[in-house]
Each structure stands twice: as structure tokens, then as C-alpha cells.
Amino acid sequence: MKPPEMLYQERINQVETELVHARSLINYYKKAHEDFIMIASHDLQAPLRKLSTFVERLVYKFQEVKGDEVNNYVERIQSTLAGMRKMIDGLSVLTYTSEASPGFAKCSLDEILQQVLTDFASLFAEANTTIECTALPVIDGNAVELKSLFENIILNAVKFQHKDVGSKIQITTMPVSDAERNKFSFDAASSYHKIVVTDNGVGFDDQYSDKIFDPFIRLHGKSDFEGNGFGLALCKKIIEKHHGFIYAKSNKNSGSSFILFFPETHN
């Protein structure tokens, strides 16, 4: 009979082998899932383009005989096609973000945020949006993806503002507490930065705080707020690629806070 130490070691080796196999299966199915989405979103573009072309030809051919009711139907068809196209584009971007190599370098989040504020200055002015920000850190990251992250979070806050009330967005850096390190299982040897984005918008029921980062999830009707439900899902993908964490908290009609954690470096 084998000694207990040998049996114990054999069991450890078996479990390690099973874990390696399980990880391989997870990676295989994840890649297959992403490949399917990429192929499907590509193949769906062709019939959408054909539908758009047919609608344009109908509009051109019968432009002299169209009435208000026909015009209404045409506008609704075109709006639906545009929405489908945005949804497919969102799927493609989400899948690409999951697959693409990070390409990390030193990134000044201050500079990235200033680029976002400059790019959307006219939109912020039109929406009567004010943005206040404390100094942000320099981290290892992908500048293009980090810019997309801040764009989506800020534009999300602008979109879900109260009607006839200007949105106010505050972006602050805070220390990461020991409790947060333990809660999110952060590497004890790494330095982390916590960034909080708070707005005074319509908010949402806090019981859905995890769901809002899933694709296609919308907590408000399309008639009230436009969108395809991919912005926050993309944010989560970007944060995960940077080995960080994001969560949200909110009260309905009382604004929302998005809390982001980034490691300072990647070893």
C-alpha cells in the first residue's frame, strides 16, 4: 500500500491536470463563442445593406405618391435598420475588444480624459453638462481602449440625465482600502488606483447593478433613451483586460456612481 504522502501528492497532481484541462476547455469554448459572434455579425451586414438599398429605391420611386402614413412607415423601417446596424457593430467591437492583444504602455489618464473632453466639447455644451475632475494617475494600459472606456462612461452619464436639467459629472481618485483589496482579491504586491465617476442623472434600481454590464441589457425604454446596450459591457471588457474591476451603485432618480479599479503596473 502506498504511503499517505504519495497518495496525497498523486491526488494533487490529478487535480492540477484536471484544472489545466478545464482551463483549456473554457478557452476553447470562449474562442468558439467569440468566433461565432464575429462571423454572425459580419454575415448579417450583407442583408441589412440590401434592405437599406431596397428601402431607398422604394422611397425614390414613389416619392411623388407617398402620404404621411407611408412616410411614417418608411421612417420606422429606416430607424429599425439603423438600430440593427448599431447592434451588430456593437457586437463586433465587443468581440474585437475581447480578442485583441492589450499592447500596454504608460498612459496618463489625465491626458486621455482631456482628449475625451475635447472631442465631445460641443455635445457637453449642448447638453448643459459640467464635468469636474481631480488629478488622475498614470497606469500601464492601452490608450485607445482606456479612451473608449472613459468615453462610454461619460456619455452614458450624459445620456441618462433628467430632462431639462443639466448633468453634473464628477471624476475623483480615491485610495483603495484594505477591505476593497480583500473583497476583490487584488494582488497584495501590486499598487491599485480607484477612480469614481458620479453623476446626477436618472439612476437605476440598485438590484440591477451587476446586470447593467451585460450586453443587450437596457433598464430604460428606447422611447426615453436611445442606445443598444453595449457601452457598459465594453467598459467591463476593457477593465478586465487591464486586470482591474468595475462596479456600479445607484438609487433610482438620484444619480449613479461607477467605481473603477486599475493596477498601476503589469508585471
Backbone bond lengths (Angstrom), bond angles and torsions (degrees), N, CA, C in turn:
res aa  C-N    CA-C-N  psi(-1)  N-CA   C-N-CA  omega(-1)  CA-C   N-CA-C  phi
1 M - - - 1.458 - - 1.534 109.85 -
2 K 1.340 116.37 136.93 1.461 120.74 -178.59 1.524 110.40 -70.30
3 P 1.345 116.61 145.39 1.471 119.14 177.26 1.530 110.97 -67.09
4 P 1.340 117.18 154.32 1.478 120.82 -177.81 1.523 113.16 -54.96
5 E 1.360 116.65 -37.57 1.467 119.23 -178.22 1.525 111.62 -61.84
6 M 1.349 115.79 -40.21 1.462 119.96 -179.91 1.526 110.96 -69.10
7 L 1.329 116.94 -40.79 1.464 120.56 177.83 1.524 111.15 -62.67
8 Y 1.338 114.48 -40.28 1.463 120.25 179.91 1.525 110.63 -63.40
9 Q 1.354 115.84 -44.44 1.458 119.94 -179.65 1.523 111.47 -66.34
10 E 1.332 116.61 -39.07 1.461 119.88 177.53 1.529 111.39 -62.08
11 R 1.328 115.84 -38.88 1.467 119.66 178.42 1.521 110.99 -66.16
12 I 1.335 116.28 -40.82 1.469 120.65 177.18 1.532 109.84 -60.48
13 N 1.326 116.55 -45.55 1.465 120.55 179.60 1.524 111.39 -61.88
14 Q 1.332 115.99 -39.26 1.463 120.29 179.29 1.524 111.05 -64.77
15 V 1.341 116.17 -44.38 1.463 120.49 179.90 1.527 110.37 -64.11
16 E 1.338 117.14 -41.43 1.466 120.37 178.56 1.531 111.01 -62.18
17 T 1.347 116.24 -40.28 1.467 120.11 177.54 1.526 111.05 -63.86
18 E 1.332 115.89 -41.49 1.462 120.28 179.15 1.530 110.81 -64.92
19 L 1.337 117.52 -37.62 1.470 121.44 178.49 1.524 111.23 -65.20
20 V 1.348 115.98 -42.66 1.464 119.84 177.88 1.521 110.18 -60.99
21 H 1.333 116.30 -43.83 1.465 120.88 178.96 1.528 111.14 -63.23
22 A 1.337 116.43 -42.81 1.467 120.55 179.85 1.524 111.03 -63.09
23 R 1.349 116.95 -41.94 1.472 120.28 178.13 1.519 110.59 -63.03
24 S 1.327 116.58 -40.21 1.468 119.74 178.70 1.520 111.16 -62.52
25 L 1.339 116.43 -41.94 1.459 119.81 178.14 1.520 111.39 -64.24
26 I 1.339 116.75 -42.57 1.467 120.88 179.42 1.519 109.92 -60.61
27 N 1.338 116.99 -46.45 1.462 120.49 -179.76 1.531 111.34 -64.31
28 Y 1.350 116.01 -37.46 1.463 120.12 179.02 1.523 111.09 -63.15
29 Y 1.333 116.00 -49.87 1.461 119.43 -177.56 1.531 111.43 -69.67
30 K 1.325 116.56 -33.26 1.464 119.27 176.78 1.524 110.34 -64.24
31 K 1.341 116.41 -44.24 1.464 120.38 179.05 1.527 110.51 -65.08
32 A 1.340 116.77 -41.48 1.469 120.13 179.03 1.527 110.68 -62.87
33 H 1.329 116.44 -39.75 1.465 121.20 178.87 1.523 110.88 -64.10
34 E 1.336 116.42 -44.43 1.462 120.47 -179.22 1.533 110.81 -67.96
35 D 1.335 116.30 -38.47 1.475 119.83 177.47 1.527 110.75 -62.86
36 F 1.331 115.96 -41.27 1.467 119.84 179.68 1.525 110.49 -61.78
37 I 1.346 116.64 -45.19 1.463 120.02 -179.57 1.528 110.46 -62.43
38 M 1.333 116.51 -42.86 1.457 120.06 -178.85 1.535 111.10 -63.65
39 I 1.337 117.11 -44.72 1.467 120.95 -179.92 1.529 110.24 -65.96
40 A 1.344 115.87 -44.76 1.463 119.73 -178.12 1.522 110.93 -63.12
41 S 1.345 117.08 -43.55 1.463 119.38 -178.62 1.525 111.08 -66.95
42 H 1.343 116.51 -33.15 1.468 119.42 176.38 1.529 110.97 -68.66
43 D 1.335 116.62 -46.30 1.465 120.82 -176.72 1.530 112.31 -68.28
44 L 1.318 117.58 -28.39 1.464 120.61 -179.28 1.526 112.47 -74.94
45 Q 1.340 116.99 -18.25 1.461 119.54 -178.83 1.529 111.48 -66.57
46 A 1.348 116.81 -36.38 1.479 120.33 -176.40 1.526 112.31 -62.20
47 P 1.352 119.82 -52.32 1.468 118.15 178.20 1.521 113.38 -63.90
48 L 1.315 117.00 -29.96 1.466 119.49 177.06 1.527 110.45 -65.45
49 R 1.329 115.80 -43.06 1.467 119.07 178.63 1.531 110.72 -62.23
50 K 1.352 116.39 -40.42 1.462 120.11 178.79 1.531 111.28 -63.87
51 L 1.321 116.16 -43.88 1.468 119.74 178.32 1.521 110.98 -60.09
52 S 1.325 116.04 -43.53 1.467 120.08 179.33 1.521 111.02 -61.50
53 T 1.336 115.85 -41.88 1.463 120.36 179.55 1.524 111.14 -63.80
54 F 1.349 116.75 -43.83 1.466 120.12 179.68 1.527 111.35 -62.86
55 V 1.322 116.98 -40.56 1.467 120.29 179.09 1.520 110.05 -64.27
56 E 1.338 117.02 -42.54 1.469 120.56 179.62 1.535 110.62 -62.87
57 R 1.344 116.74 -38.96 1.471 119.78 179.11 1.524 111.23 -67.03
58 L 1.335 115.71 -40.21 1.466 119.32 177.92 1.526 110.63 -62.90
59 V 1.324 115.61 -43.57 1.465 119.69 179.73 1.520 110.30 -61.11
60 Y 1.347 116.20 -44.22 1.462 120.02 -178.93 1.528 111.55 -66.02
61 K 1.352 116.69 -42.76 1.464 121.05 -174.94 1.524 111.99 -68.74
62 F 1.335 116.22 -37.46 1.464 119.17 -174.21 1.532 112.64 -111.59
63 Q 1.328 115.75 26.66 1.456 118.80 -176.62 1.540 112.59 -65.23
64 E 1.322 116.56 -24.29 1.466 119.11 -178.93 1.520 112.61 -82.51
65 V 1.341 117.61 -20.31 1.469 119.67 -174.25 1.530 113.00 -111.52
66 K 1.314 117.24 0.33 1.462 119.34 -178.17 1.521 111.12 -69.84
67 G 1.317 115.63 139.81 1.454 121.43 173.31 1.518 110.25 -107.48
68 D 1.327 116.12 -178.36 1.463 120.43 -178.21 1.523 112.14 -60.49
69 E 1.343 116.04 -38.72 1.467 119.15 -178.52 1.520 110.75 -66.13
70 V 1.335 117.15 -42.42 1.464 120.83 178.76 1.526 110.22 -65.56
71 N 1.324 115.84 -42.40 1.462 119.56 177.96 1.529 111.40 -57.41
72 N 1.324 115.48 -41.41 1.454 120.64 179.63 1.524 111.21 -62.27
73 Y 1.344 116.48 -43.85 1.459 120.36 179.21 1.527 111.13 -64.37
74 V 1.325 116.51 -42.03 1.464 121.08 -179.96 1.526 110.10 -62.08
75 E 1.323 116.53 -44.58 1.465 120.02 179.67 1.521 111.65 -62.63
76 R 1.335 116.08 -37.89 1.458 119.49 179.51 1.530 111.35 -69.19
77 I 1.341 116.47 -38.01 1.468 120.09 176.87 1.524 110.05 -63.55
78 Q 1.330 116.12 -46.19 1.462 120.05 -179.11 1.524 111.44 -64.41
79 S 1.326 116.69 -38.14 1.459 120.77 177.79 1.527 111.15 -65.27
80 T 1.332 116.19 -40.79 1.467 120.38 178.67 1.525 111.13 -65.43
81 L 1.348 116.87 -41.96 1.456 120.37 177.95 1.522 111.11 -62.70
82 A 1.330 116.77 -40.95 1.468 120.62 178.55 1.526 110.49 -63.71
83 G 1.343 116.07 -40.38 1.458 119.85 178.23 1.519 112.15 -64.48
84 M 1.331 116.96 -40.54 1.465 120.98 177.72 1.523 110.71 -64.37
85 R 1.340 115.45 -40.56 1.464 119.21 -179.88 1.531 110.83 -64.45
86 K 1.328 116.62 -41.21 1.466 119.99 177.67 1.524 111.25 -64.07
87 M 1.324 116.60 -38.73 1.464 120.49 179.98 1.526 110.58 -64.91
88 I 1.332 117.14 -43.15 1.457 120.83 178.95 1.521 110.35 -66.08
89 D 1.334 117.05 -41.42 1.470 120.39 176.89 1.527 110.50 -61.35
90 G 1.337 115.97 -39.61 1.463 120.00 178.74 1.515 111.96 -63.15
91 L 1.328 116.81 -41.15 1.466 120.97 176.65 1.527 110.82 -61.27
92 S 1.330 116.22 -42.75 1.465 120.33 -179.55 1.520 111.09 -63.09
93 V 1.327 117.12 -45.61 1.466 121.09 179.93 1.523 110.87 -63.59
94 L 1.335 116.03 -42.52 1.461 120.89 -179.45 1.526 110.84 -62.32
95 T 1.324 117.06 -42.81 1.453 121.16 179.91 1.516 110.92 -68.75
96 Y 1.332 117.21 -42.03 1.465 120.70 179.06 1.520 110.67 -61.81
97 T 1.332 117.12 -40.75 1.461 121.23 179.55 1.519 110.73 -63.79
98 S 1.325 117.67 -34.16 1.468 121.60 178.68 1.527 110.77 -69.19
99 E 1.347 116.50 -34.71 1.459 120.39 -172.48 1.523 113.24 -89.45
100 A 1.320 117.09 -36.31 1.459 121.25 -167.11 1.530 112.37 -62.85
101 S 1.316 115.37 146.49 1.462 120.99 175.95 1.523 109.16 -69.25
102 P 1.343 117.62 138.41 1.466 119.92 -173.73 1.522 114.38 -61.72
103 G 1.357 119.18 -46.45 1.457 120.80 -177.44 1.510 112.01 61.75
104 F 1.342 116.54 57.77 1.462 121.30 -174.92 1.529 112.36 -75.48
105 A 1.346 114.68 144.81 1.460 123.20 173.27 1.528 106.48 -152.38
106 K 1.321 116.80 171.78 1.457 119.98 177.50 1.528 109.73 -65.61
107 C 1.332 116.16 126.56 1.462 121.41 -177.84 1.524 109.90 -127.45
108 S 1.313 116.03 127.51 1.457 120.89 173.13 1.525 108.23 -85.78
109 L 1.319 116.96 111.52 1.469 119.77 179.24 1.527 110.75 -66.08
110 D 1.331 117.54 -27.10 1.473 120.60 174.10 1.525 110.46 -60.36
111 E 1.337 116.38 -48.15 1.467 120.42 -178.46 1.529 111.05 -66.50
112 I 1.329 116.22 -39.31 1.462 120.12 179.24 1.524 110.35 -64.01
113 L 1.324 116.55 -43.18 1.467 120.07 179.10 1.524 110.71 -63.80
114 Q 1.320 117.96 -40.31 1.462 120.65 179.30 1.523 111.13 -62.63
115 Q 1.339 116.81 -35.74 1.467 120.04 176.21 1.522 110.69 -62.18
116 V 1.345 116.62 -42.28 1.462 120.74 178.99 1.527 110.16 -63.79
117 L 1.327 116.80 -44.85 1.467 120.79 -179.19 1.526 111.24 -63.03
118 T 1.332 116.73 -36.18 1.464 120.66 178.47 1.526 111.20 -71.02
119 D 1.333 116.19 -44.79 1.470 120.98 -177.63 1.527 112.33 -60.97
120 F 1.337 116.53 -35.42 1.465 120.54 -173.94 1.530 112.23 -113.11
121 A 1.333 116.60 23.38 1.464 120.51 -177.27 1.530 112.12 -58.16
122 S 1.333 116.98 -42.37 1.464 119.84 -178.20 1.527 111.08 -67.44
123 L 1.328 116.94 -38.62 1.464 120.83 177.77 1.528 110.57 -64.25
124 F 1.331 116.86 -43.18 1.463 120.41 -179.88 1.529 111.09 -64.34
125 A 1.327 116.19 -38.01 1.463 119.95 178.70 1.523 110.70 -66.96
126 E 1.325 115.51 -43.11 1.465 120.02 -179.85 1.527 111.57 -64.35
127 A 1.346 116.44 -36.20 1.468 120.89 -178.24 1.524 112.33 -87.44
128 N 1.336 115.99 3.05 1.469 120.84 -178.80 1.532 110.89 55.88
129 T 1.324 114.36 47.86 1.469 121.50 -177.88 1.520 110.41 -101.41
130 T 1.317 116.26 132.11 1.461 121.46 173.41 1.529 108.36 -113.74
131 I 1.324 116.03 136.93 1.462 121.44 -178.00 1.530 108.79 -125.49
132 E 1.307 115.63 122.51 1.461 122.31 177.19 1.521 108.39 -112.10
133 C 1.325 115.62 138.75 1.461 118.86 -174.91 1.519 111.25 -145.34
134 T 1.323 116.78 135.42 1.457 121.58 171.19 1.524 108.02 -86.49
135 A 1.332 116.94 173.51 1.460 121.30 179.36 1.525 110.13 -62.55
136 L 1.327 115.72 133.43 1.460 121.47 -179.84 1.526 110.22 -105.71
137 P 1.325 118.04 155.04 1.474 120.83 -173.62 1.521 113.57 -81.59
138 V 1.315 114.35 173.80 1.463 123.60 170.13 1.524 106.90 -101.44
139 I 1.346 117.09 128.74 1.459 120.93 -179.32 1.522 109.89 -133.85
140 D 1.320 116.20 166.08 1.461 121.19 170.24 1.529 107.94 -77.97
141 G 1.318 116.59 127.58 1.455 118.05 -179.41 1.509 112.72 -174.18
142 N 1.311 115.20 -178.70 1.461 123.38 175.77 1.529 107.23 -101.11
143 A 1.326 117.39 112.82 1.464 121.47 -172.44 1.520 112.70 -60.50
144 V 1.340 117.27 -39.12 1.465 120.39 -179.00 1.524 110.44 -64.06
145 E 1.335 116.09 -45.19 1.465 119.84 -178.51 1.532 110.96 -69.57
146 L 1.320 117.32 -39.04 1.470 119.97 179.27 1.529 110.96 -65.11
147 K 1.324 116.62 -35.91 1.469 120.00 175.83 1.525 110.14 -64.11
148 S 1.330 116.46 -42.89 1.470 120.68 177.03 1.519 111.05 -61.98
149 L 1.321 116.95 -37.35 1.462 121.48 178.36 1.520 111.40 -60.54
150 F 1.333 116.99 -51.17 1.465 120.31 -178.95 1.528 111.31 -67.98
151 E 1.320 116.76 -36.81 1.468 119.52 176.55 1.519 111.06 -56.88
152 N 1.323 115.95 -50.41 1.468 120.06 -175.78 1.516 112.75 -66.11
153 I 1.325 117.54 -39.99 1.462 119.48 -179.46 1.529 110.62 -68.58
154 I 1.334 117.21 -43.19 1.459 120.41 -178.80 1.529 110.81 -69.75
155 L 1.334 117.90 -45.08 1.462 120.44 179.40 1.530 111.18 -65.09
156 N 1.314 116.84 -31.02 1.461 120.87 174.82 1.528 110.16 -62.44
157 A 1.335 116.35 -42.16 1.469 120.79 178.91 1.528 110.91 -66.46
158 V 1.331 116.98 -39.04 1.465 120.89 179.34 1.533 110.04 -66.39
159 K 1.332 116.17 -41.50 1.468 120.50 -177.95 1.525 111.69 -63.46
160 F 1.338 116.18 -45.62 1.464 119.91 -173.92 1.528 111.84 -94.96
161 Q 1.317 114.67 51.96 1.462 119.55 176.18 1.521 109.51 -99.41
162 H 1.332 115.02 161.53 1.461 119.61 176.36 1.525 109.31 -67.85
163 K 1.320 116.26 144.44 1.458 120.29 177.42 1.525 109.56 -64.73
164 D 1.330 114.32 138.03 1.467 121.70 177.31 1.524 112.73 65.05
165 V 1.336 117.19 16.62 1.471 120.53 176.34 1.523 107.63 -130.00
166 G 1.318 117.45 124.85 1.456 120.74 179.24 1.519 111.27 -64.78
167 S 1.324 115.71 142.46 1.464 118.84 179.22 1.520 110.28 -84.61
168 K 1.312 114.53 143.48 1.461 121.89 176.84 1.521 107.52 -121.84
169 I 1.322 115.79 122.69 1.460 121.81 -176.83 1.527 108.84 -119.43
170 Q 1.309 115.94 129.55 1.460 121.69 178.19 1.526 109.25 -118.11
171 I 1.329 116.02 130.42 1.459 122.08 179.80 1.526 107.50 -121.06
172 T 1.311 116.12 115.61 1.465 120.54 -174.31 1.528 110.86 -131.16
173 T 1.324 114.41 151.11 1.464 121.30 174.09 1.517 108.63 -101.95
174 M 1.321 116.14 135.49 1.460 121.27 -179.43 1.522 109.85 -132.61
175 P 1.329 117.15 155.74 1.470 119.18 175.71 1.524 111.56 -69.99
176 V 1.313 115.85 149.43 1.460 121.31 176.64 1.525 108.43 -88.52
177 S 1.315 116.69 123.94 1.463 120.87 -177.41 1.530 111.00 -80.74
178 D 1.329 115.95 162.08 1.466 120.57 176.37 1.532 110.48 -62.44
179 A 1.325 115.96 -36.64 1.472 119.89 179.32 1.527 110.50 -62.27
180 E 1.335 117.04 -40.00 1.471 120.86 178.77 1.524 110.67 -68.63
181 R 1.324 116.75 -38.58 1.466 119.61 177.37 1.529 110.97 -59.59
182 N 1.321 115.18 -43.36 1.464 119.53 -179.94 1.527 111.37 -70.39
183 K 1.331 116.14 -41.56 1.463 120.39 -177.40 1.515 112.19 -61.35
184 F 1.341 116.70 -40.63 1.462 120.64 -175.76 1.528 112.66 -102.15
185 S 1.335 116.67 8.32 1.477 122.63 176.13 1.520 112.05 55.35
186 F 1.331 116.60 45.91 1.453 120.28 178.41 1.526 110.09 -72.48
187 D 1.321 115.06 148.84 1.460 121.61 178.41 1.529 109.17 -61.56
188 A 1.324 115.69 123.90 1.474 120.37 -176.86 1.520 111.99 -63.98
189 A 1.350 117.33 -25.78 1.459 120.62 -177.06 1.528 112.78 -87.17
190 S 1.332 117.92 -4.51 1.478 121.15 -175.63 1.520 111.16 -106.48
191 S 1.341 115.44 149.85 1.466 122.01 174.09 1.521 108.87 -92.02
192 Y 1.330 116.34 137.18 1.452 121.34 -178.79 1.525 110.36 -123.10
193 H 1.327 115.06 151.23 1.462 121.75 175.05 1.519 109.43 -116.71
194 K 1.317 115.66 140.25 1.466 122.05 178.88 1.522 108.46 -113.68
195 I 1.325 115.86 125.91 1.463 121.69 178.96 1.522 108.02 -123.16
196 V 1.324 116.21 129.89 1.464 121.59 -177.99 1.523 108.99 -116.23
197 V 1.332 115.61 125.45 1.470 122.35 177.28 1.530 107.42 -110.44
198 T 1.329 116.20 113.87 1.466 121.48 -175.92 1.520 109.84 -117.62
199 D 1.354 116.34 140.07 1.458 120.31 177.20 1.521 110.42 -132.15
200 N 1.315 115.93 170.13 1.475 121.64 -179.72 1.528 111.26 -110.47
201 G 1.337 116.01 32.06 1.456 120.99 -174.34 1.516 114.54 -81.69
202 V 1.336 114.86 -159.01 1.470 120.32 -173.78 1.520 112.60 -74.62
203 G 1.341 116.92 -17.61 1.454 119.43 178.24 1.519 113.39 67.02
204 F 1.336 115.57 -168.40 1.466 121.25 177.95 1.523 108.13 -158.95
205 D 1.309 115.37 165.94 1.461 120.97 177.97 1.527 108.44 -67.64
206 D 1.330 116.63 123.49 1.464 121.13 -172.63 1.525 113.43 -62.32
207 Q 1.308 118.45 -16.61 1.466 120.13 178.52 1.527 111.67 -67.49
208 Y 1.356 116.50 -15.96 1.458 121.03 179.03 1.532 112.25 -100.86
209 S 1.327 117.30 16.84 1.465 120.19 -173.51 1.532 113.08 -63.45
210 D 1.334 117.79 -27.50 1.471 119.92 176.03 1.517 111.73 -83.50
211 K 1.319 116.55 -36.64 1.469 121.62 -175.65 1.519 113.20 -65.17
212 I 1.337 117.56 -29.73 1.473 119.07 -173.48 1.524 112.93 -65.29
213 F 1.328 118.06 -13.99 1.463 120.49 178.81 1.528 111.96 -93.47
214 D 1.340 117.42 3.47 1.465 121.36 176.73 1.529 109.91 -88.53
215 P 1.348 118.11 144.16 1.478 120.03 177.02 1.524 111.31 -60.70
216 F 1.326 115.45 148.54 1.474 124.95 176.32 1.538 113.55 74.27
217 I 1.332 118.21 -6.60 1.467 119.42 -176.05 1.523 109.94 -78.21
218 R 1.326 115.38 125.95 1.462 122.37 176.43 1.527 107.70 -131.25
219 L 1.338 115.95 126.05 1.465 120.27 179.97 1.525 111.41 -97.12
220 H 1.325 116.52 -5.42 1.465 121.25 179.04 1.527 108.63 -128.83
221 G 1.315 117.28 149.30 1.451 122.16 -178.47 1.514 112.70 -66.56
222 K 1.353 116.54 149.89 1.462 121.06 178.87 1.521 111.79 -64.32
223 S 1.335 116.27 -26.82 1.460 118.50 179.64 1.527 111.12 -68.88
224 D 1.332 116.82 -23.78 1.468 120.80 179.42 1.520 111.94 -92.23
225 F 1.338 116.40 -42.50 1.465 121.24 -176.59 1.520 109.22 -140.15
226 E 1.334 116.22 128.17 1.459 120.59 178.41 1.527 109.97 -74.46
227 G 1.331 115.46 165.36 1.459 119.82 176.78 1.512 110.85 142.18
228 N 1.350 115.15 165.09 1.457 119.74 -178.33 1.518 113.35 -118.60
229 G 1.335 117.98 2.44 1.456 120.16 176.03 1.516 115.49 78.83
230 F 1.357 117.61 23.07 1.459 120.04 -178.93 1.528 113.78 -111.71
231 G 1.322 117.66 -17.69 1.461 120.31 -173.03 1.514 113.87 -58.34
232 L 1.333 117.30 -51.30 1.458 120.34 -178.01 1.525 111.60 -73.36
233 A 1.341 117.36 -30.25 1.472 120.02 174.91 1.523 109.96 -62.85
234 L 1.331 116.13 -39.35 1.460 120.80 177.13 1.526 110.36 -65.09
235 C 1.331 117.03 -40.60 1.466 121.00 177.84 1.523 111.15 -58.02
236 K 1.320 115.60 -43.71 1.463 119.84 -179.46 1.527 110.80 -63.90
237 K 1.338 117.39 -41.91 1.451 121.03 178.47 1.529 110.96 -60.48
238 I 1.324 116.23 -43.78 1.465 120.40 -178.66 1.527 110.60 -64.75
239 I 1.336 116.46 -44.95 1.471 120.13 178.55 1.525 110.64 -60.03
240 E 1.318 117.17 -43.97 1.463 121.02 -178.97 1.533 110.92 -63.41
241 K 1.337 117.00 -38.75 1.464 119.60 177.75 1.516 111.86 -65.60
242 H 1.332 116.46 -24.12 1.459 121.15 177.26 1.534 111.23 -94.22
243 H 1.333 115.87 13.00 1.476 122.67 176.76 1.528 112.01 59.21
244 G 1.324 114.88 33.35 1.455 120.43 177.83 1.515 111.79 -112.37
245 F 1.312 115.44 -159.24 1.461 120.50 -176.72 1.520 108.71 -150.42
246 I 1.340 116.27 147.25 1.455 121.31 177.56 1.522 109.18 -138.04
247 Y 1.310 116.43 140.18 1.460 120.38 170.69 1.520 108.41 -147.62
248 A 1.319 115.33 167.68 1.464 120.65 -177.35 1.521 109.53 -130.52
249 K 1.314 114.91 153.85 1.463 120.27 171.61 1.521 107.81 -142.40
250 S 1.332 115.53 148.46 1.457 119.01 -173.45 1.517 110.93 -163.50
251 N 1.306 114.59 162.25 1.454 123.37 167.19 1.517 107.13 -128.05
252 K 1.321 116.30 135.86 1.458 119.97 -177.02 1.524 109.73 -56.66
253 N 1.354 114.94 132.12 1.477 123.91 179.64 1.521 113.69 68.88
254 S 1.344 117.52 10.44 1.467 119.54 -177.67 1.523 113.25 -128.26
255 G 1.321 117.37 23.02 1.452 119.87 177.16 1.518 113.44 84.42
256 S 1.334 114.77 172.37 1.468 121.81 -177.58 1.522 110.25 -136.86
257 S 1.326 115.09 158.05 1.464 121.95 173.47 1.518 108.59 -129.29
258 F 1.319 115.64 132.91 1.460 121.51 174.60 1.525 107.36 -113.08
259 I 1.320 115.36 123.27 1.461 121.14 -174.79 1.522 108.28 -109.16
260 L 1.330 116.04 121.46 1.463 122.69 -176.26 1.527 109.47 -115.81
261 F 1.330 115.89 137.96 1.463 122.07 175.32 1.520 108.86 -121.71
262 F 1.345 115.73 130.49 1.462 121.47 178.73 1.530 109.57 -127.25
263 P 1.328 117.88 135.77 1.461 118.32 166.98 1.526 109.33 -71.88
264 E 1.312 116.93 145.04 1.460 119.47 -177.42 1.520 111.49 -71.00
265 T 1.330 116.19 -38.21 1.462 120.86 -179.31 1.525 109.45 -134.46
266 H 1.347 115.17 166.72 1.459 121.81 175.76 1.515 107.75 -125.38
267 N 1.314 115.25 115.66 1.468 119.32 -177.61 1.530 110.69 -86.66
